[in-house]
């Protein structure tokens, strides 16, 4: 079976960033309403809306590469929590933004709705908490 051009684009995709040429501080909101991944236990598909909010520093995300990156999860067996953390880590590493928030708003399955949120403030609070323990 031959691979279709869209499948090939997803498979070979790399996240791309563009230089932020703007001197102003601004916020970017992205919503991806057709996110899918596979439950690692059952194999059933999970559907979600992914919401990204970030304040760029030196870079902004190239949207087509980001769309293809999110589409790469559709055949991946991954939990809700791991998928959102993976998206956050990829964007954080690629962009190094001033602020980043990723929300995964998963459709109910088995009468359970899940919303996963990770952001820069949560990371800072976790860092402070972990350092106080030592």
Secondary structure, DSSP 8 states (H G I E B T S, - for coil): ----HHHHHHHT----EEE----S--EEEEEEEEEEEE-TTT--EEEEEEEEEEE-SSEEE-HHHHHHHHHGGGG-B--HHHHHHHHHHHHHHHH--SEEEEEEEEEEETTEEEEEEEEHHHHHHHHHHHHHT-
